[in-house]
Amino acid sequence: MKESQKESLVELPKVVLENIEKVAQKKKLTKEQKELLRREVEKVYMKQRIEPGEAIGIIASQSISEPATQMTMKTFHFAGSAGIKITQGLPRLIEIFDAKREPETPMMTIYLNKEYNNAESAEKFAEEIVERKIVNIVKNVSINLNEGVIEIELSDRKREGTVIKSIKDSLKNVNVRTRGEKIVVAPKEELSIKDLQKLRNEILKIKISGIKGIENAVVRMEGNDWIITTIGSNLADILKLKEVDERRTVTNDIHETAKVLGIEAARNLIIGEATKTLQEQGLDVDVRHVMLVSDIMCFSGEVRPIGRYGVAGSKTSILARAAFEETIKHLVRASIRNESDDLNGIFENVMIGQVIPSGTGMFDLIANFPEEKKEE
């Protein structure tokens, strides 16, 4: 069979054919040029396919972890004028695949809508979203033991009304009043010195403006867009603001993304963050390996880590779980529960010396040999 006939037997996915059609119309290609484009796409498509029985899990794990061993163990980057160190390199990769509930450096990249996409609006917006607490604007805070009250002196008296309202909204068991240049917070019940100190600390942590969790914001220009990078993350509240372009605004917090935007968005974030982390270190890893890992982490409907409490720990095979971590625990538990292992995976078959169900080991070969003539 000729090569052209072989290529014509390839069935491209519908979405790929539609994209070829769009490109042909946009570029105004002739019938021959369109056919040539289709054949080139077919060649690339065939190269990306995987043989039946390929051990894609092993290959993906090797393809990611081998380059990752070349990464710098401790890599941090200081975010512009904010002076905050951002986790990169191997620590960030571990964060992603361990699906940590709270990243060491939670960050957001905020894009603005067209009407607010200018330097002045971006600077103003960045200033407004940074969380301000009472501790940021006080000049002096003291505990008056004679009266059993807390006295607050502000550095800016224009904020007095806002501070009083915030304290009243946050704390219900106190009375708030002004005395000269000070705000006096009096508990409704008599408190001990220790409880007064706790109350003082609670007051200082009360938010008076901005978005909760946003510690700092840096404005920068990228292409034609003014982008705001924040230290701290609060995706749900940021997306409610009219200035924000909700289609492009992202956070590096995987669990927050899953909660606000859904599991598919979390999957895409894992792919994007892992790929970006590897590329920053100059490592070239095929995105399909990262996609496979992110699919495994998210296919159950929630984000699970790669580890004993996630993907590896939930394998059906007892021997595969035991081979990973906590060997004795898994074997003892299986014996108590009278569990059995069907030996369907790779690890367990390697352990007992059987042919693995992968590659040619996936198939049973049945041969029908002709009968030999008996010699007289």
C-alpha positions in Angstrom: 0.0 0.0 0.0 1.4 3.4 -0.9 2.1 6.0 1.8 -0.6 8.4 0.5 -3.2 5.6 0.7 -2.1 4.8 4.2 -2.4 8.5 5.3 -5.9 8.7 3.8 -7.0 5.9 6.2 -6.3 8.2 9.2 -9.5 9.5 10.8 -8.8 12.9 12.4 -11.1 14.1 15.2 -13.9 16.4 14.3 -12.5 19.4 16.1 -9.1 19.0 14.2 -11.0 18.9 10.9 -13.0 22.0 11.8 -9.7 23.8 12.7 -8.2 22.8 9.3 -11.3 24.2 7.6 -11.0 27.5 9.5 -7.3 27.9 8.7 -8.0 27.1 5.0 -10.7 29.8 4.9 -8.7 32.4 6.7 -5.6 31.9 4.6 -7.7 31.4 1.4 -5.9 28.1 0.6 -6.5 26.3 -2.7 -7.9 22.8 -2.8 -4.3 21.3 -3.2 -2.9 23.5 -0.4 -5.7 22.4 1.9 -5.1 18.8 1.1 -1.4 19.2 1.8 -2.2 20.9 5.1 -4.5 18.0 6.1 -1.8 15.5 5.3 0.8 17.4 7.4 -1.7 17.5 10.3 -2.3 13.8 9.9 1.5 13.1 10.1 1.8 15.1 13.4 -1.4 13.5 14.7 -0.1 10.0 14.1 3.2 10.8 15.8 1.3 11.8 19.0 -0.7 8.6 19.2 0.2 5.9 21.8 0.7 2.2 21.1 -1.9 -0.1 22.8 -0.5 -1.4 26.0 2.0 1.4 26.5 2.8 1.9 30.2 1.9 5.6 30.0 1.8 6.1 33.8 5.4 4.9 34.3 6.6 7.0 31.3 4.8 10.1 32.6 6.2 9.8 36.1 9.7 9.2 34.7 9.4 12.1 32.2 8.4 14.5 35.0 10.5 13.3 37.9 13.8 12.8 36.1 14.1 16.4 34.9 12.8 17.6 38.3 15.8 16.1 40.0 17.9 18.7 38.1 15.9 21.5 39.6 17.3 23.8 42.3 16.2 22.6 45.7 15.4 26.0 47.1 14.4 28.6 44.5 12.6 31.8 45.4 11.8 34.9 43.4 11.1 38.3 44.8 7.9 39.9 43.4 8.8 43.4 42.2 8.7 46.2 44.7 6.6 44.1 47.1 9.8 42.3 48.2 7.9 39.1 48.9 9.6 35.8 48.1 7.6 33.6 45.7 8.0 29.8 45.8 9.4 28.4 42.6 11.4 25.3 41.4 11.2 22.0 43.2 9.3 23.3 46.3 6.5 24.7 44.1 6.4 21.4 42.0 6.0 19.5 45.3 3.2 21.9 46.4 1.3 21.3 43.1 1.5 17.5 43.0 0.9 17.2 46.8 -2.2 19.4 46.3 -1.5 21.4 49.4 -4.5 23.1 50.9 -2.7 26.4 51.3 0.3 27.2 49.0 3.3 28.8 50.8 2.9 31.9 48.6 -0.7 32.3 47.5 -0.9 34.7 44.5 -3.4 36.0 42.0 -2.9 37.5 38.5 -5.7 40.0 37.9 -6.6 41.2 34.4 -8.8 44.3 34.1 -11.8 45.0 31.8 -11.2 47.2 28.8 -12.5 50.5 30.3 -10.1 50.1 33.4 -7.1 48.8 31.4 -4.9 51.8 32.0 -2.1 52.8 34.4 -4.2 55.2 36.6 -7.1 52.8 37.0 -4.8 49.9 37.7 -2.9 51.7 40.4 -6.1 52.9 42.0 -7.7 49.4 41.9 -4.5 47.8 43.3 -4.6 50.3 46.2 -8.2 49.6 46.9 -8.0 45.8 47.0 -5.1 45.5 49.5 -6.5 44.5 52.9 -6.1 47.1 55.6 -6.5 46.2 59.2 -6.7 48.4 62.3 -3.1 47.5 63.1 -2.0 49.3 59.9 -3.4 52.7 60.9 -3.0 52.8 64.7 -0.6 55.2 66.4 -0.9 53.6 69.8 -3.0 50.9 71.5 -3.1 50.6 75.3 -5.0 48.7 78.0 -6.5 50.9 80.7 -6.5 48.6 83.7 -8.2 51.1 86.0 -11.3 51.1 83.8 -10.9 47.7 82.1 -11.0 49.2 78.6 -8.8 49.4 75.5 -7.8 52.8 74.2 -6.9 53.2 70.5 -5.2 56.3 69.1 -5.2 56.5 65.2 -2.5 57.9 63.0 -5.2 59.3 60.7 -8.3 60.6 62.5 -10.3 60.7 59.2 -10.6 56.9 59.6 -12.2 57.2 63.0 -15.8 56.6 61.8 -14.7 53.6 59.7 -12.8 52.0 62.6 -15.7 52.4 65.0 -18.1 50.8 62.6 -15.7 47.9 61.9 -15.3 47.2 65.6 -19.0 47.3 66.2 -19.7 44.9 63.3 -17.0 42.5 64.3 -17.4 42.4 68.1 -20.8 42.2 69.6 -19.9 42.1 73.4 -18.3 45.6 73.5 -19.3 49.2 73.6 -17.4 51.7 71.5 -17.1 55.4 72.1 -14.7 58.3 71.6 -12.8 60.2 74.3 -10.9 63.2 72.9 -8.5 61.8 70.3 -8.9 58.2 71.4 -11.4 55.4 70.6 -12.4 53.6 73.8 -13.5 49.9 73.5 -15.2 48.8 76.7 -16.3 45.1 77.2 -19.9 44.7 78.4 -18.6 42.2 81.0 -15.6 42.6 83.3 -12.6 40.8 81.8 -9.3 39.6 83.2 -6.0 41.1 82.0 -5.4 38.0 79.9 -8.8 38.3 78.2 -8.2 42.0 77.6 -5.0 41.2 75.8 -6.8 38.7 73.6 -9.5 41.3 72.9 -6.7 43.9 72.0 -5.2 41.4 69.5 -8.7 40.7 68.0 -9.3 44.4 67.5 -6.0 44.9 65.8 -6.8 42.1 63.3 -10.2 43.6 62.3 -10.4 44.5 58.5 -11.4 48.1 57.7 -11.0 48.1 53.9 -9.9 46.1 50.9 -10.3 42.4 50.1 -9.7 39.8 52.8 -6.5 37.9 52.3 -4.9 40.3 49.8 -1.6 41.4 51.5 0.0 43.3 48.7 -0.5 44.2 45.1 2.0 45.0 42.3 1.0 46.6 39.0 2.9 45.8 35.8 2.4 46.0 32.1 2.4 43.0 29.9 1.8 43.6 26.2 -1.2 45.8 26.0 -2.6 44.8 29.4 -2.1 46.3 32.8 -1.9 43.3 35.2 -2.1 43.3 39.0 -0.1 40.5 40.8 -1.2 40.1 44.4 0.4 38.4 47.4 -2.5 36.6 48.9 -5.6 35.1 47.2 -9.4 35.6 47.4 -10.7 34.6 44.0 -14.4 34.5 45.0 -14.5 38.2 46.1 -12.2 39.5 43.4 -14.4 38.0 40.6 -17.4 40.0 41.9 -15.7 43.4 41.2 -16.7 45.2 38.1 -13.2 46.2 37.1 -12.0 42.5 36.9 -11.9 40.5 33.7 -13.2 37.2 35.1 -12.3 35.2 32.0 -8.6 35.7 32.5 -8.1 36.3 36.2 -6.4 33.3 37.9 -5.0 32.2 41.3 -2.2 29.7 42.0 -4.4 28.1 44.8 -5.7 24.8 43.3 -8.3 24.1 45.9 -9.7 27.6 45.8 -10.0 27.3 42.0 -11.8 24.0 42.4 -14.2 25.5 44.9 -15.0 28.7 43.0 -14.7 27.6 39.3 -15.0 23.8 39.4 -12.8 20.7 39.0 -12.1 21.4 35.2 -10.6 24.8 36.1 -8.5 23.1 38.8 -7.2 20.6 36.3 -6.2 23.3 33.9 -4.5 25.2 36.7 -2.4 22.1 37.7 -1.3 21.7 34.0 -0.5 25.5 33.7 1.3 25.8 37.0 3.4 22.6 36.6 4.3 23.4 33.0 5.3 27.0 34.0 7.4 25.8 36.9 9.3 23.4 34.8 9.8 25.9 32.0 11.1 28.5 34.4 13.9 26.1 35.2 14.6 25.5 31.5 13.2 21.9 31.6 11.4 20.7 28.5 8.7 18.2 29.5 5.9 17.1 27.1 2.7 18.6 28.3 0.9 15.3 27.8 2.7 13.8 30.7 1.6 16.7 32.9 -2.0 16.4 31.5 -2.1 12.7 32.5 -1.0 13.4 36.1 -3.6 16.3 36.4 -6.3 14.0 35.0 -5.5 11.3 37.6 -5.5 14.0 40.4 -8.9 15.3 39.3 -11.0 12.5 37.7 -12.8 11.7 40.9 -14.4 15.1 41.1 -12.1 16.5 43.7 -8.4 17.4 43.8 -6.4 14.5 45.2 -2.6 14.6 45.9 -0.2 12.1 44.4 0.8 10.3 47.6 -0.2 7.9 50.3 -3.4 9.9 51.2 -4.4 10.4 47.5 -3.8 8.6 44.3 -1.2 6.1 45.4 -3.0 5.3 48.6 -6.3 4.6 46.9 -5.1 1.9 44.5 -7.2 -1.3 44.6 -4.1 -3.5 44.6 -2.8 -4.2 48.1 0.7 -5.0 47.0 0.9 -1.8 44.9 -0.1 0.3 48.0 2.4 -1.7 50.1 5.2 -1.1 47.6 4.7 2.7 47.8 4.7 3.6 51.5 3.6 2.1 54.9 4.2 -1.5 53.8 3.3 -3.2 57.1 0.2 -1.2 57.7 -1.3 -2.1 54.3 -0.4 -5.8 54.6 -1.8 -6.1 58.1 -5.0 -4.2 57.2 -5.5 -6.5 54.2 -5.1 -9.6 56.3 -7.6 -8.4 58.9 -10.2 -7.5 56.3 -9.5 -10.7 54.3 -8.8 -8.7 51.1 -7.4 -10.3 47.9 -5.2 -8.9 45.1 -6.2 -9.6 41.5 -2.8 -8.8 40.2 -4.1 -6.5 37.4 -1.4 -3.8 37.7 2.3 -3.5 36.9 3.9 -3.2 40.4 2.3 -6.3 41.9 3.2 -8.5 38.9 6.9 -7.3 39.0 7.0 -8.1 42.7 6.0 -11.8 42.2 7.9 -12.2 39.0 5.0 -12.5 36.5 4.7 -10.9 33.1 3.2 -7.4 33.5 -0.1 -6.7 31.8 1.4 -4.1 29.5 2.8 -4.1 26.0 2.9 -7.6 24.6 2.0 -8.8 28.1 -1.6 -7.5 27.6 -2.5 -10.3 25.2 -2.7 -14.1 25.4 -1.3 -15.7 22.2 -3.3 -18.6 20.9 -1.7 -20.7 18.1 -3.2 -23.5 16.1 -0.3 -25.7 15.0 -0.8 -28.4 12.4 -0.6 -32.0 13.7 2.6 -33.8 13.1 2.4 -37.1 11.2 3.2 -40.1 13.3 6.2 -42.1 12.2 5.6 -45.7 11.5 
